[in-house]
Amino acid sequence: MDEAQATAADGSTPSSSTGDATVDRIIALLDGLEDLPVTEHTGLYLDVHDRLAGELDPDRTLRQAGAHGSP
């Protein structure tokens, strides 16, 4: 079994670092997922996706703004 498949004694999977502090903070938002009602999961996933997309592809935000005529 490799490290990615290992589980802690409490049954959780060990968290990992991407090496990028900002990306790690964004991904850490998912840590609270189990405390949210299922109906709110989609919103959290979308928020994390949008934040990661903006961080990893800053030009994406500019393309989206331009597509709507925004400066």
All heavy atoms as a GROMACS GRO file, in nm:
protein
  517
    1MET      N    1   0.085  -0.118   0.000
    1MET     CA    2   0.000   0.000   0.000
    1MET      C    3   0.090   0.124   0.000
    1MET      O    4   0.184   0.134   0.076
    1MET     CB    5  -0.089  -0.004   0.124
    1MET     CG    6  -0.167   0.118   0.144
    1MET     SD    7  -0.288   0.120   0.280
    1MET     CE    8  -0.273  -0.029   0.366
    2ASP      N    9   0.060   0.220  -0.090
    2ASP     CA   10   0.141   0.340  -0.093
    2ASP      C   11   0.086   0.444   0.004
    2ASP      O   12  -0.018   0.427   0.065
    2ASP     CB   13   0.153   0.396  -0.235
    2ASP     CG   14   0.021   0.447  -0.292
    2ASP    OD1   15  -0.072   0.472  -0.214
    2ASP    OD2   16   0.012   0.462  -0.415
    3GLU      N   17   0.158   0.555   0.014
    3GLU     CA   18   0.122   0.659   0.112
    3GLU      C   19  -0.016   0.718   0.083
    3GLU      O   20  -0.091   0.750   0.174
    3GLU     CB   21   0.227   0.770   0.108
    3GLU     CG   22   0.205   0.876   0.214
    3GLU     CD   23   0.314   0.980   0.212
    3GLU    OE1   24   0.428   0.948   0.175
    3GLU    OE2   25   0.285   1.094   0.250
    4ALA      N   26  -0.052   0.731  -0.043
    4ALA     CA   27  -0.182   0.789  -0.078
    4ALA      C   28  -0.297   0.700  -0.034
    4ALA      O   29  -0.407   0.747  -0.012
    4ALA     CB   30  -0.189   0.814  -0.228
    5GLN      N   31  -0.274   0.570  -0.022
    5GLN     CA   32  -0.379   0.478   0.017
    5GLN      C   33  -0.384   0.456   0.168
    5GLN      O   34  -0.479   0.396   0.218
    5GLN     CB   35  -0.359   0.343  -0.052
    5GLN     CG   36  -0.374   0.350  -0.203
    5GLN     CD   37  -0.335   0.220  -0.268
    5GLN    OE1   38  -0.245   0.150  -0.220
    5GLN    NE2   39  -0.401   0.185  -0.376
    6ALA      N   40  -0.284   0.501   0.238
    6ALA     CA   41  -0.277   0.479   0.383
    6ALA      C   42  -0.387   0.558   0.453
    6ALA      O   43  -0.426   0.665   0.410
    6ALA     CB   44  -0.141   0.522   0.436
    7THR      N   45  -0.435   0.503   0.564
    7THR     CA   46  -0.533   0.574   0.644
    7THR      C   47  -0.481   0.584   0.787
    7THR      O   48  -0.408   0.498   0.834
    7THR     CB   49  -0.670   0.503   0.645
    7THR    OG1   50  -0.652   0.370   0.689
    7THR    CG2   51  -0.733   0.504   0.507
    8ALA      N   52  -0.523   0.686   0.852
    8ALA     CA   53  -0.484   0.706   0.992
    8ALA      C   54  -0.566   0.610   1.079
    8ALA      O   55  -0.663   0.549   1.035
    8ALA     CB   56  -0.511   0.851   1.032
    9ALA      N   57  -0.528   0.599   1.204
    9ALA     CA   58  -0.596   0.509   1.297
    9ALA      C   59  -0.744   0.544   1.312
    9ALA      O   60  -0.826   0.456   1.334
    9ALA     CB   61  -0.527   0.514   1.433
   10ASP      N   62  -0.780   0.672   1.296
   10ASP     CA   63  -0.920   0.712   1.310
   10ASP      C   64  -0.998   0.694   1.179
   10ASP      O   65  -1.115   0.729   1.171
   10ASP     CB   66  -0.932   0.855   1.360
   10ASP     CG   67  -0.878   0.957   1.262
   10ASP    OD1   68  -0.830   0.919   1.153
   10ASP    OD2   69  -0.886   1.077   1.293
   11GLY      N   70  -0.934   0.639   1.077
   11GLY     CA   71  -1.002   0.613   0.951
   11GLY      C   72  -0.992   0.725   0.850
   11GLY      O   73  -1.036   0.711   0.737
   12SER      N   74  -0.934   0.837   0.888
   12SER     CA   75  -0.921   0.947   0.794
   12SER      C   76  -0.796   0.930   0.710
   12SER      O   77  -0.705   0.858   0.746
   12SER     CB   78  -0.916   1.081   0.870
   12SER     OG   79  -0.799   1.086   0.949
   13THR      N   80  -0.795   0.996   0.596
   13THR     CA   81  -0.676   0.992   0.513
   13THR      C   82  -0.586   1.106   0.553
   13THR      O   83  -0.634   1.214   0.591
   13THR     CB   84  -0.713   1.004   0.364
   13THR    OG1   85  -0.789   1.122   0.345
   13THR    CG2   86  -0.788   0.883   0.315
   14PRO      N   87  -0.456   1.085   0.546
   14PRO     CA   88  -0.365   1.191   0.585
   14PRO      C   89  -0.373   1.307   0.486
   14PRO      O   90  -0.392   1.285   0.367
   14PRO     CB   91  -0.228   1.124   0.581
   14PRO     CG   92  -0.245   1.006   0.493
   14PRO     CD   93  -0.388   0.965   0.503
   15SER      N   94  -0.364   1.431   0.536
   15SER     CA   95  -0.367   1.545   0.446
   15SER      C   96  -0.229   1.560   0.383
   15SER      O   97  -0.129   1.517   0.438
   15SER     CB   98  -0.406   1.673   0.521
   15SER     OG   99  -0.312   1.700   0.621
   16SER      N  100  -0.227   1.621   0.267
   16SER     CA  101  -0.100   1.640   0.200
   16SER      C  102  -0.087   1.784   0.159
   16SER      O  103  -0.185   1.856   0.149
   16SER     CB  104  -0.090   1.547   0.078
   16SER     OG  105  -0.192   1.577  -0.012
   17SER      N  106   0.034   1.823   0.135
   17SER     CA  107   0.063   1.959   0.095
   17SER      C  108   0.096   1.962  -0.053
   17SER      O  109   0.162   1.873  -0.104
   17SER     CB  110   0.181   2.012   0.177
   17SER     OG  111   0.223   2.136   0.126
   18THR      N  112   0.050   2.065  -0.120
   18THR     CA  113   0.082   2.081  -0.261
   18THR      C  114   0.216   2.150  -0.280
   18THR      O  115   0.270   2.149  -0.389
   18THR     CB  116  -0.025   2.165  -0.332
   18THR    OG1  117  -0.023   2.297  -0.277
   18THR    CG2  118  -0.162   2.103  -0.318
   19GLY      N  119   0.265   2.212  -0.172
   19GLY     CA  120   0.388   2.290  -0.183
   19GLY      C  121   0.359   2.437  -0.213
   19GLY      O  122   0.449   2.519  -0.218
   20ASP      N  123   0.234   2.471  -0.235
   20ASP     CA  124   0.192   2.608  -0.261
   20ASP      C  125   0.096   2.648  -0.149
   20ASP      O  126  -0.014   2.594  -0.138
   20ASP     CB  127   0.124   2.618  -0.397
   20ASP     CG  128   0.083   2.759  -0.434
   20ASP    OD1  129   0.010   2.824  -0.355
   20ASP    OD2  130   0.125   2.806  -0.541
   21ALA      N  131   0.137   2.742  -0.067
   21ALA     CA  132   0.060   2.778   0.052
   21ALA      C  133  -0.081   2.828   0.016
   21ALA      O  134  -0.178   2.795   0.085
   21ALA     CB  135   0.134   2.884   0.133
   22THR      N  136  -0.093   2.904  -0.090
   22THR     CA  137  -0.224   2.956  -0.128
   22THR      C  138  -0.316   2.843  -0.172
   22THR      O  139  -0.433   2.837  -0.131
   22THR     CB  140  -0.212   3.060  -0.241
   22THR    OG1  141  -0.125   3.165  -0.196
   22THR    CG2  142  -0.346   3.118  -0.278
   23VAL      N  143  -0.265   2.753  -0.253
   23VAL     CA  144  -0.344   2.638  -0.298
   23VAL      C  145  -0.382   2.552  -0.179
   23VAL      O  146  -0.496   2.506  -0.168
   23VAL     CB  147  -0.268   2.557  -0.405
   23VAL    CG1  148  -0.338   2.426  -0.436
   23VAL    CG2  149  -0.252   2.640  -0.533
   24ASP      N  150  -0.289   2.531  -0.086
   24ASP     CA  151  -0.319   2.451   0.033
   24ASP      C  152  -0.431   2.514   0.115
   24ASP      O  153  -0.518   2.444   0.165
   24ASP     CB  154  -0.194   2.435   0.121
   24ASP     CG  155  -0.090   2.343   0.058
   24ASP    OD1  156  -0.125   2.264  -0.033
   24ASP    OD2  157   0.027   2.351   0.100
   25ARG      N  158  -0.431   2.648   0.127
   25ARG     CA  159  -0.537   2.716   0.203
   25ARG      C  160  -0.672   2.698   0.133
   25ARG      O  161  -0.775   2.679   0.199
   25ARG     CB  162  -0.505   2.864   0.220
   25ARG     CG  163  -0.406   2.892   0.330
   25ARG     CD  164  -0.398   3.040   0.364
   25ARG     NE  165  -0.354   3.123   0.253
   25ARG     CZ  166  -0.228   3.148   0.222
   25ARG    NH1  167  -0.132   3.096   0.295
   25ARG    NH2  168  -0.197   3.226   0.121
   26ILE      N  169  -0.672   2.705   0.001
   26ILE     CA  170  -0.797   2.688  -0.073
   26ILE      C  171  -0.849   2.545  -0.054
   26ILE      O  172  -0.966   2.524  -0.025
   26ILE     CB  173  -0.778   2.721  -0.222
   26ILE    CG1  174  -0.745   2.869  -0.239
   26ILE    CG2  175  -0.902   2.683  -0.302
   26ILE    CD1  176  -0.698   2.908  -0.378
   27ILE      N  177  -0.761   2.447  -0.070
   27ILE     CA  178  -0.802   2.307  -0.056
   27ILE      C  179  -0.847   2.278   0.087
   27ILE      O  180  -0.938   2.198   0.109
   27ILE     CB  181  -0.687   2.213  -0.099
   27ILE    CG1  182  -0.668   2.226  -0.250
   27ILE    CG2  183  -0.716   2.069  -0.061
   27ILE    CD1  184  -0.548   2.153  -0.304
   28ALA      N  185  -0.788   2.346   0.184
   28ALA     CA  186  -0.826   2.325   0.324
   28ALA      C  187  -0.972   2.362   0.350
   28ALA      O  188  -1.032   2.315   0.448
   28ALA     CB  189  -0.735   2.406   0.416
   29LEU      N  190  -1.032   2.442   0.262
   29LEU     CA  191  -1.174   2.474   0.277
   29LEU      C  192  -1.260   2.348   0.273
   29LEU      O  193  -1.367   2.342   0.331
   29LEU     CB  194  -1.220   2.570   0.167
   29LEU     CG  195  -1.157   2.709   0.169
   29LEU    CD1  196  -1.195   2.785   0.042
   29LEU    CD2  197  -1.200   2.785   0.294
   30LEU      N  198  -1.210   2.245   0.205
   30LEU     CA  199  -1.284   2.119   0.195
   30LEU      C  200  -1.285   2.042   0.327
   30LEU      O  201  -1.366   1.950   0.343
   30LEU     CB  202  -1.226   2.031   0.084
   30LEU     CG  203  -1.240   2.087  -0.057
   30LEU    CD1  204  -1.162   2.000  -0.155
   30LEU    CD2  205  -1.385   2.097  -0.097
   31ASP      N  206  -1.197   2.078   0.419
   31ASP     CA  207  -1.193   2.008   0.548
   31ASP      C  208  -1.324   2.019   0.624
   31ASP      O  209  -1.358   1.932   0.702
   31ASP     CB  210  -1.079   2.061   0.635
   31ASP     CG  211  -0.942   2.023   0.581
   31ASP    OD1  212  -0.934   1.930   0.496
   31ASP    OD2  213  -0.843   2.086   0.623
   32GLY      N  214  -1.400   2.124   0.600
   32GLY     CA  215  -1.526   2.142   0.670
   32GLY      C  216  -1.645   2.082   0.597
   32GLY      O  217  -1.759   2.096   0.642
   33LEU      N  218  -1.620   2.012   0.488
   33LEU     CA  219  -1.729   1.959   0.407
   33LEU      C  220  -1.822   1.867   0.485
   33LEU      O  221  -1.944   1.877   0.475
   33LEU     CB  222  -1.671   1.883   0.286
   33LEU     CG  223  -1.770   1.834   0.183
   33LEU    CD1  224  -1.837   1.952   0.112
   33LEU    CD2  225  -1.701   1.745   0.082
   34GLU      N  226  -1.766   1.779   0.566
   34GLU     CA  227  -1.851   1.683   0.638
   34GLU      C  228  -1.940   1.750   0.742
   34GLU      O  229  -2.039   1.691   0.784
   34GLU     CB  230  -1.766   1.575   0.704
   34GLU     CG  231  -1.673   1.626   0.812
   34GLU     CD  232  -1.578   1.518   0.863
   34GLU    OE1  233  -1.546   1.426   0.788
   34GLU    OE2  234  -1.538   1.529   0.980
   35ASP      N  235  -1.908   1.872   0.780
   35ASP     CA  236  -1.990   1.943   0.878
   35ASP      C  237  -2.106   2.019   0.812
   35ASP      O  238  -2.195   2.068   0.882
   35ASP     CB  239  -1.904   2.043   0.957
   35ASP     CG  240  -1.797   1.973   1.039
   35ASP    OD1  241  -1.822   1.858   1.083
   35ASP    OD2  242  -1.688   2.031   1.056
   36LEU      N  243  -2.104   2.029   0.679
   36LEU     CA  244  -2.209   2.100   0.608
   36LEU      C  245  -2.322   2.007   0.567
   36LEU      O  246  -2.298   1.889   0.541
   36LEU     CB  247  -2.151   2.163   0.480
   36LEU     CG  248  -2.053   2.277   0.495
   36LEU    CD1  249  -2.001   2.319   0.357
   36LEU    CD2  250  -2.117   2.395   0.565
   37PRO      N  251  -2.442   2.060   0.556
   37PRO     CA  252  -2.550   1.979   0.501
   37PRO      C  253  -2.517   1.944   0.356
   37PRO      O  254  -2.452   2.022   0.286
   37PRO     CB  255  -2.672   2.073   0.506
   37PRO     CG  256  -2.633   2.186   0.594
   37PRO     CD  257  -2.485   2.193   0.596
   38VAL      N  258  -2.562   1.829   0.311
   38VAL     CA  259  -2.533   1.784   0.175
   38VAL      C  260  -2.575   1.888   0.071
   38VAL      O  261  -2.508   1.907  -0.030
   38VAL     CB  262  -2.600   1.648   0.148
   38VAL    CG1  263  -2.587   1.607   0.002
   38VAL    CG2  264  -2.541   1.540   0.238
   39THR      N  265  -2.683   1.958   0.100
   39THR     CA  266  -2.732   2.059   0.005
   39THR      C  267  -2.634   2.173  -0.016
   39THR      O  268  -2.645   2.246  -0.115
   39THR     CB  269  -2.867   2.116   0.052
   39THR    OG1  270  -2.851   2.171   0.183
   39THR    CG2  271  -2.976   2.010   0.052
   40GLU      N  272  -2.537   2.189   0.073
   40GLU     CA  273  -2.438   2.296   0.061
   40GLU      C  274  -2.306   2.247   0.002
   40GLU      O  275  -2.214   2.327  -0.021
   40GLU     CB  276  -2.415   2.361   0.196
   40GLU     CG  277  -2.538   2.432   0.248
   40GLU     CD  278  -2.516   2.500   0.382
   40GLU    OE1  279  -2.401   2.533   0.415
   40GLU    OE2  280  -2.615   2.519   0.455
   41HIS      N  281  -2.292   2.118  -0.024
   41HIS     CA  282  -2.167   2.065  -0.077
   41HIS      C  283  -2.134   2.123  -0.214
   41HIS      O  284  -2.020   2.160  -0.241
   41HIS     CB  285  -2.172   1.912  -0.085
   41HIS     CG  286  -2.162   1.845   0.047
   41HIS    ND1  287  -2.141   1.711   0.060
   41HIS    CD2  288  -2.172   1.892   0.174
   41HIS    CE1  289  -2.137   1.678   0.187
   41HIS    NE2  290  -2.156   1.787   0.259
   42THR      N  291  -2.234   2.131  -0.301
   42THR     CA  292  -2.209   2.182  -0.436
   42THR      C  293  -2.152   2.322  -0.432
   42THR      O  294  -2.057   2.354  -0.504
   42THR     CB  295  -2.338   2.180  -0.520
   42THR    OG1  296  -2.386   2.046  -0.526
   42THR    CG2  297  -2.314   2.231  -0.660
   43GLY      N  298  -2.209   2.406  -0.348
   43GLY     CA  299  -2.161   2.543  -0.336
   43GLY      C  300  -2.016   2.550  -0.292
   43GLY      O  301  -1.937   2.630  -0.345
   44LEU      N  302  -1.980   2.464  -0.198
   44LEU     CA  303  -1.841   2.462  -0.151
   44LEU      C  304  -1.748   2.413  -0.261
   44LEU      O  305  -1.642   2.471  -0.285
   44LEU     CB  306  -1.826   2.375  -0.026
   44LEU     CG  307  -1.683   2.366   0.031
   44LEU    CD1  308  -1.629   2.504   0.068
   44LEU    CD2  309  -1.680   2.273   0.150
   45TYR      N  310  -1.788   2.306  -0.331
   45TYR     CA  311  -1.706   2.256  -0.441
   45TYR      C  312  -1.686   2.362  -0.549
   45TYR      O  313  -1.576   2.381  -0.601
   45TYR     CB  314  -1.767   2.131  -0.504
   45TYR     CG  315  -1.749   2.005  -0.424
   45TYR    CD1  316  -1.858   1.924  -0.394
   45TYR    CD2  317  -1.624   1.965  -0.378
   45TYR    CE1  318  -1.842   1.806  -0.320
   45TYR    CE2  319  -1.607   1.849  -0.305
   45TYR     CZ  320  -1.718   1.770  -0.277
   45TYR     OH  321  -1.702   1.655  -0.205
   46LEU      N  322  -1.793   2.432  -0.582
   46LEU     CA  323  -1.783   2.537  -0.684
   46LEU      C  324  -1.693   2.651  -0.638
   46LEU      O  325  -1.614   2.704  -0.716
   46LEU     CB  326  -1.922   2.591  -0.719
   46LEU     CG  327  -2.010   2.496  -0.799
   46LEU    CD1  328  -2.152   2.553  -0.811
   46LEU    CD2  329  -1.951   2.466  -0.935
   47ASP      N  330  -1.704   2.689  -0.511
   47ASP     CA  331  -1.618   2.794  -0.456
   47ASP      C  332  -1.472   2.753  -0.463
   47ASP      O  333  -1.387   2.830  -0.507
   47ASP     CB  334  -1.660   2.824  -0.312
   47ASP     CG  335  -1.580   2.938  -0.251
   47ASP    OD1  336  -1.553   3.039  -0.321
   47ASP    OD2  337  -1.542   2.926  -0.132
   48VAL      N  338  -1.442   2.630  -0.420
   48VAL     CA  339  -1.303   2.582  -0.423
   48VAL      C  340  -1.255   2.576  -0.568
   48VAL      O  341  -1.143   2.618  -0.599
   48VAL     CB  342  -1.291   2.444  -0.353
   48VAL    CG1  343  -1.156   2.380  -0.379
   48VAL    CG2  344  -1.314   2.460  -0.203
   49HIS      N  345  -1.337   2.526  -0.658
   49HIS     CA  346  -1.299   2.519  -0.799
   49HIS      C  347  -1.265   2.657  -0.854
   49HIS      O  348  -1.162   2.677  -0.919
   49HIS     CB  349  -1.411   2.456  -0.881
   49HIS     CG  350  -1.384   2.460  -1.028
   49HIS    ND1  351  -1.426   2.564  -1.107
   49HIS    CD2  352  -1.318   2.373  -1.108
   49HIS    CE1  353  -1.385   2.541  -1.231
   49HIS    NE2  354  -1.320   2.426  -1.234
   50ASP      N  355  -1.353   2.754  -0.829
   50ASP     CA  356  -1.331   2.889  -0.881
   50ASP      C  357  -1.206   2.951  -0.822
   50ASP      O  358  -1.129   3.017  -0.894
   50ASP     CB  359  -1.452   2.978  -0.852
   50ASP     CG  360  -1.573   2.940  -0.936
   50ASP    OD1  361  -1.557   2.866  -1.036
   50ASP    OD2  362  -1.684   2.985  -0.901
   51ARG      N  363  -1.184   2.931  -0.693
   51ARG     CA  364  -1.063   2.987  -0.630
   51ARG      C  365  -0.937   2.923  -0.687
   51ARG      O  366  -0.838   2.992  -0.714
   51ARG     CB  367  -1.067   2.967  -0.479
   51ARG     CG  368  -1.170   3.052  -0.409
   51ARG     CD  369  -1.179   3.014  -0.262
   51ARG     NE  370  -1.285   3.079  -0.193
   51ARG     CZ  371  -1.267   3.160  -0.088
   51ARG    NH1  372  -1.146   3.183  -0.041
   51ARG    NH2  373  -1.370   3.216  -0.030
   52LEU      N  374  -0.939   2.790  -0.703
   52LEU     CA  375  -0.822   2.722  -0.760
   52LEU      C  376  -0.798   2.765  -0.904
   52LEU      O  377  -0.685   2.788  -0.945
   52LEU     CB  378  -0.839   2.570  -0.753
   52LEU     CG  379  -0.823   2.508  -0.616
   52LEU    CD1  380  -0.863   2.360  -0.620
   52LEU    CD2  381  -0.681   2.523  -0.563
   53ALA      N  382  -0.906   2.774  -0.981
   53ALA     CA  383  -0.892   2.816  -1.121
   53ALA      C  384  -0.831   2.957  -1.128
   53ALA      O  385  -0.744   2.983  -1.212
   53ALA     CB  386  -1.027   2.812  -1.191
   54GLY      N  387  -0.877   3.046  -1.042
   54GLY     CA  388  -0.823   3.181  -1.041
   54GLY      C  389  -0.678   3.187  -0.998
   54GLY      O  390  -0.598   3.265  -1.051
   55GLU      N  391  -0.642   3.102  -0.905
   55GLU     CA  392  -0.504   3.099  -0.856
   55GLU      C  393  -0.410   3.034  -0.957
   55GLU      O  394  -0.299   3.082  -0.979
   55GLU     CB  395  -0.498   3.022  -0.723
   55GLU     CG  396  -0.359   3.013  -0.663
   55GLU     CD  397  -0.300   3.147  -0.624
   55GLU    OE1  398  -0.374   3.242  -0.592
   55GLU    OE2  399  -0.174   3.158  -0.626
   56LEU      N  400  -0.454   2.926  -1.017
   56LEU     CA  401  -0.367   2.850  -1.106
   56LEU      C  402  -0.368   2.900  -1.250
   56LEU      O  403  -0.275   2.872  -1.326
   56LEU     CB  404  -0.407   2.701  -1.102
   56LEU     CG  405  -0.394   2.637  -0.964
   56LEU    CD1  406  -0.451   2.496  -0.967
   56LEU    CD2  407  -0.250   2.636  -0.916
   57ASP      N  408  -0.472   2.973  -1.288
   57ASP     CA  409  -0.482   3.027  -1.424
   57ASP      C  410  -0.537   3.168  -1.416
   57ASP      O  411  -0.654   3.192  -1.446
   57ASP     CB  412  -0.572   2.937  -1.510
   57ASP     CG  413  -0.577   2.982  -1.655
   57ASP    OD1  414  -0.500   3.071  -1.695
   57ASP    OD2  415  -0.660   2.927  -1.730
   58PRO      N  416  -0.453   3.265  -1.376
   58PRO     CA  417  -0.502   3.402  -1.357
   58PRO      C  418  -0.560   3.463  -1.485
   58PRO      O  419  -0.648   3.547  -1.479
   58PRO     CB  420  -0.378   3.480  -1.312
   58PRO     CG  421  -0.271   3.382  -1.290
   58PRO     CD  422  -0.314   3.250  -1.343
   59ASP      N  423  -0.512   3.418  -1.601
   59ASP     CA  424  -0.565   3.471  -1.727
   59ASP      C  425  -0.710   3.431  -1.748
   59ASP      O  426  -0.784   3.496  -1.821
   59ASP     CB  427  -0.482   3.421  -1.845
   59ASP     CG  428  -0.341   3.480  -1.845
   59ASP    OD1  429  -0.323   3.589  -1.785
   59ASP    OD2  430  -0.251   3.418  -1.903
   60ARG      N  431  -0.754   3.323  -1.685
   60ARG     CA  432  -0.892   3.277  -1.696
   60ARG      C  433  -0.988   3.386  -1.648
   60ARG      O  434  -1.090   3.412  -1.711
   60ARG     CB  435  -0.912   3.150  -1.613
   60ARG     CG  436  -1.054   3.099  -1.610
   60ARG     CD  437  -1.060   2.970  -1.526
   60ARG     NE  438  -1.193   2.917  -1.523
   60ARG     CZ  439  -1.277   2.933  -1.422
   60ARG    NH1  440  -1.241   3.000  -1.315
   60ARG    NH2  441  -1.397   2.881  -1.427
   61THR      N  442  -0.953   3.450  -1.538
   61THR     CA  443  -1.037   3.556  -1.484
   61THR      C  444  -1.045   3.671  -1.583
   61THR      O  445  -1.152   3.728  -1.605
   61THR     CB  446  -0.980   3.606  -1.349
   61THR    OG1  447  -0.970   3.495  -1.261
   61THR    CG2  448  -1.068   3.711  -1.287
   62LEU      N  449  -0.933   3.704  -1.646
   62LEU     CA  450  -0.933   3.812  -1.743
   62LEU      C  451  -1.017   3.774  -1.865
   62LEU      O  452  -1.090   3.857  -1.919
   62LEU     CB  453  -0.790   3.845  -1.786
   62LEU     CG  454  -0.700   3.900  -1.675
   62LEU    CD1  455  -0.557   3.917  -1.727
   62LEU    CD2  456  -0.753   4.031  -1.622
   63ARG      N  457  -1.008   3.650  -1.910
   63ARG     CA  458  -1.088   3.605  -2.025
   63ARG      C  459  -1.235   3.612  -1.992
   63ARG      O  460  -1.316   3.656  -2.073
   63ARG     CB  461  -1.049   3.463  -2.067
   63ARG     CG  462  -0.915   3.454  -2.135
   63ARG     CD  463  -0.893   3.318  -2.199
   63ARG     NE  464  -0.903   3.206  -2.107
   63ARG     CZ  465  -0.802   3.156  -2.039
   63ARG    NH1  466  -0.682   3.206  -2.050
   63ARG    NH2  467  -0.821   3.052  -1.959
   64GLN      N  468  -1.273   3.570  -1.871
   64GLN     CA  469  -1.414   3.573  -1.832
   64GLN      C  470  -1.464   3.717  -1.827
   64GLN      O  471  -1.574   3.746  -1.872
   64GLN     CB  472  -1.434   3.506  -1.696
   64GLN     CG  473  -1.425   3.356  -1.703
   64GLN     CD  474  -1.443   3.294  -1.567
   64GLN    OE1  475  -1.419   3.356  -1.464
   64GLN    NE2  476  -1.485   3.170  -1.565
   65ALA      N  477  -1.385   3.807  -1.772
   65ALA     CA  478  -1.427   3.945  -1.762
   65ALA      C  479  -1.444   4.006  -1.902
   65ALA      O  480  -1.540   4.074  -1.929
   65ALA     CB  481  -1.325   4.026  -1.682
   66GLY      N  482  -1.350   3.976  -1.991
   66GLY     CA  483  -1.358   4.028  -2.126
   66GLY      C  484  -1.477   3.973  -2.202
   66GLY      O  485  -1.536   4.043  -2.285
   67ALA      N  486  -1.514   3.851  -2.173
   67ALA     CA  487  -1.626   3.789  -2.245
   67ALA      C  488  -1.757   3.859  -2.214
   67ALA      O  489  -1.851   3.852  -2.291
   67ALA     CB  490  -1.636   3.640  -2.207
   68HIS      N  491  -1.764   3.927  -2.101
   68HIS     CA  492  -1.887   3.995  -2.060
   68HIS      C  493  -1.876   4.146  -2.081
   68HIS      O  494  -1.962   4.219  -2.035
   68HIS     CB  495  -1.918   3.965  -1.913
   68HIS     CG  496  -1.940   3.820  -1.887
   68HIS    ND1  497  -2.050   3.753  -1.932
   68HIS    CD2  498  -1.863   3.729  -1.825
   68HIS    CE1  499  -2.042   3.626  -1.898
   68HIS    NE2  500  -1.930   3.608  -1.833
   69GLY      N  501  -1.771   4.189  -2.146
   69GLY     CA  502  -1.755   4.330  -2.175
   69GLY      C  503  -1.700   4.410  -2.058
   69GLY      O  504  -1.694   4.531  -2.062
   70SER      N  505  -1.658   4.342  -1.951
   70SER     CA  506  -1.602   4.412  -1.836
   70SER      C  507  -1.456   4.446  -1.863
   70SER      O  508  -1.388   4.375  -1.934
   70SER     CB  509  -1.611   4.324  -1.710
   70SER     OG  510  -1.745   4.289  -1.685
   71PRO      N  511  -1.409   4.554  -1.806
   71PRO     CA  512  -1.267   4.591  -1.825
   71PRO      C  513  -1.175   4.493  -1.756
   71PRO      O  514  -1.210   4.421  -1.670
   71PRO     CB  515  -1.257   4.728  -1.763
   71PRO     CG  516  -1.381   4.749  -1.684
   71PRO     CD  517  -1.481   4.648  -1.727
   0.00000   0.00000   0.00000
